[in-house]
Amino acid sequence: MLSEIKAFFADLAGEEKPKVFDEGDYRVAAAALLVHVATLDHQLGERDRARLHALLKARFALDDAMTAELIDAAVSAERDAVDFYRFTHVLMRSLDEAGRIHMVEMMWEMAYADGQISEFEDNVMWRVADLLGISTRDRVEMKRSAAEKAGAADRSDE
């Protein structure tokens, strides 16, 4: 409550709002990976942004404004990143195995938002899952499950 009052007066005074999500926040790391997957084929369009918003809002129990702020922080973090390790390292420290599995499931959902998986998306998913300690068997099963949910055919050779 006190932080909301401070933010309100900071707004009135024209001061910069304090950041809710910092670089070490695992939610930013998770959202940045989702942004990366969503933008492999194209810019983050309205449809992808809406899907990303829904995934993050549900996963992290945020309101709409906080979810939008998280997406903005993630877009910025992803733009500045040179590799996935920056994000996967934070997730490995913050999440247990079930949390990391759920993260990869969310990434597959985001990747299948357009109904298909490109070879680039498949490669990113393989690398991120590996960095998160997810087995090949689990990754492939999550891919098949996401493909079924999306009504897409899983044409992998794995």
C-alpha positions, 0 to 999 in steps of 0.5 A: 500500500505504501509503495502504491502511495509513493508511486502515485505521488511520484507520478504527480511530481513527474518523477520516474516510476520505480521499476517493479521488475529488475534484471534478476527477477526470474519472471523477467527471464521467463518472459524474455525467453517467451518474447524471443520465441514469439519474435523469431519469425517476425516482430511481436504483433498484437496476436502474439502480444495478446498470447504472451500477455495471457500466458504471463498473467495466468502464470504469475497471477498479475493484473493487466498493468503489471503484466504489460510492465513485465512484457516491456521489461522482457522486451528490453532484456531480450533486446540487450541479451547476447545469449540464453544463458543470462535468462536460463541461469536465473531460472535454474537458480529460481525454479525447481524442476517442475517450474522449469518444465512449466517454463518450457511448456509455456515456450512451446505454447508461445511457439505454436501460437501461429500453428506451426514450428519453424526450424529456428523455433525448434532449435531454440527450444532444444537449446533452452530446454537443454540449458534448463536441464529438461530431458529430450524425452520431456521436451519432445513430449511437451512439443507433441502436447503443445502441437495437439493443443494448437491443432497443429501437426508435429512433424519433428524427426525426433 
